[in-house]
């Protein structure tokens, strides 16, 4: 019985080296995809908070439009921090549908509502109020508070 022995050549092990390099390249590609997925999830969360902030601000502006639009009445009812409608809109973390219940960190940074009568207008028929609403939130794990500012003209 004859036995054959292969004589080692300079090329032995090159296939193993090629396989290891291809696994390394594949692994780096997978890690890049996982990183993009994490960034995508973070961006989607930020977009959700921006949409929620915008909806809350539009809700308050809608309440202003259907109320008495006199600048003094708007300021008494909607200006921060003591207006009755403002307090109800901000609410508490346990009251559903309020700013503090919907946006994380809004209890630490309450929203601000500033109402100013535009110069040159005379009440009551042509009175115009400039309303600036700023809503703050801080997503979980984020060090910086985000804000959404809306300026509306109420006639």
C-alpha positions in Angstrom: 0.0 0.0 0.0 1.3 3.3 -1.0 0.8 6.4 1.1 1.1 9.8 -0.4 2.3 12.8 1.5 1.8 16.2 0.3 4.7 18.4 0.3 4.0 21.8 1.9 4.3 24.6 -0.6 4.4 28.4 -0.2 0.6 28.6 -0.9 -0.6 26.4 1.9 -3.0 28.2 4.3 -3.9 31.0 1.8 -7.5 29.8 1.5 -7.8 30.1 5.3 -6.4 33.6 5.3 -8.8 34.6 2.5 -11.7 33.2 4.5 -10.7 35.2 7.6 -10.3 38.4 5.7 -13.8 37.9 4.1 -15.3 37.3 7.5 -13.7 40.5 8.8 -15.1 42.5 5.9 -18.5 41.0 6.3 -18.5 41.7 10.1 -17.6 45.3 9.5 -20.5 45.7 7.1 -22.9 44.1 9.6 -21.6 46.5 12.4 -22.2 49.5 10.0 -25.8 48.3 9.4 -26.4 48.0 13.1 -25.0 51.5 13.7 -27.3 52.9 11.0 -30.3 51.1 12.5 -29.5 52.6 15.9 -29.2 56.1 14.4 -32.4 55.6 12.5 -34.3 54.6 15.7 -32.9 57.6 17.5 -34.0 60.0 14.7 -37.5 58.5 14.6 -37.9 59.1 18.3 -36.7 62.7 17.9 -39.2 63.2 15.0 -42.0 61.8 17.2 -41.3 64.3 19.9 -41.2 67.2 17.4 -44.5 66.1 16.0 -46.0 65.8 19.5 -44.7 69.2 20.4 -46.2 70.7 17.2 -49.6 69.1 17.8 -49.7 70.4 21.4 -48.8 73.9 20.3 -51.4 73.8 17.5 -54.0 72.6 20.1 -53.3 75.7 22.3 -53.4 78.1 19.3 -56.7 76.5 18.3 -58.0 77.2 21.8 -56.8 80.8 21.5 -58.6 81.2 18.1 -62.0 80.1 19.5 -61.7 82.2 22.7 -62.0 85.9 23.1 -59.1 87.2 21.0 -58.6 90.4 22.9 -54.9 90.8 23.8 -55.6 91.3 27.5 -58.0 88.3 27.6 -55.5 86.1 25.8 -52.8 87.1 28.2 -55.0 86.5 31.2 -56.1 83.0 30.0 -53.1 81.7 28.1 -49.9 83.4 29.2 -47.4 81.4 31.2 -47.2 80.6 34.1 -50.5 81.5 35.5 -53.2 81.6 32.8 -56.0 79.2 33.5 -56.0 77.7 30.0 -52.2 77.5 30.1 -52.2 75.6 33.4 -54.8 73.1 32.0 -52.8 72.7 28.8 -49.5 72.0 30.6 -51.3 69.7 33.1 -49.3 67.1 35.1 -47.5 63.9 34.2 -50.6 61.9 35.2 -53.2 63.9 33.2 -53.6 62.3 29.8 -53.2 64.6 26.7 -51.3 67.3 28.5 -47.8 68.6 27.7 -46.2 67.0 30.8 -47.9 63.7 30.1 -46.8 63.5 26.4 -43.3 65.1 26.3 -40.5 63.6 28.5 -38.8 66.2 30.7 -41.4 68.8 30.1 -42.0 69.0 33.9 -38.4 70.2 34.4 -38.6 72.8 31.6 -42.2 74.0 31.4 -43.4 75.6 28.2 -43.5 79.4 27.8 -46.3 81.4 26.2 -45.8 85.1 25.5 -48.6 87.2 24.2 -47.9 90.7 22.9 -50.2 93.2 21.2 -48.8 94.3 17.9 -48.1 98.1 17.9 -50.3 100.1 15.7 -53.4 98.1 16.1 -56.4 99.4 18.0 -58.8 97.2 19.9 -61.4 95.8 19.6 -61.9 95.3 15.9 -58.4 95.3 14.4 -56.5 94.1 17.5 -53.7 91.7 16.6 -51.7 89.7 19.1 -48.4 88.1 18.5 -48.2 84.8 20.4 -44.8 83.0 20.9 -45.1 79.4 22.3 -41.9 77.5 23.2 -42.1 73.9 24.2 -39.2 72.0 25.8 -38.5 68.3 26.2 -35.6 66.1 27.0 -35.6 62.6 25.5 -34.4 59.8 27.8 -30.6 59.4 27.6 -30.2 62.8 26.0 -28.2 65.4 27.8 -29.5 68.4 26.0 -33.1 69.7 26.1 -34.8 70.2 22.8 -37.3 73.0 22.0 -40.0 73.8 19.5 -40.9 77.5 18.9 -44.0 78.6 17.2 -45.0 82.2 16.5 -48.6 82.9 15.6 -50.6 86.0 14.9 -54.1 86.0 16.5 -56.5 88.6 15.1 
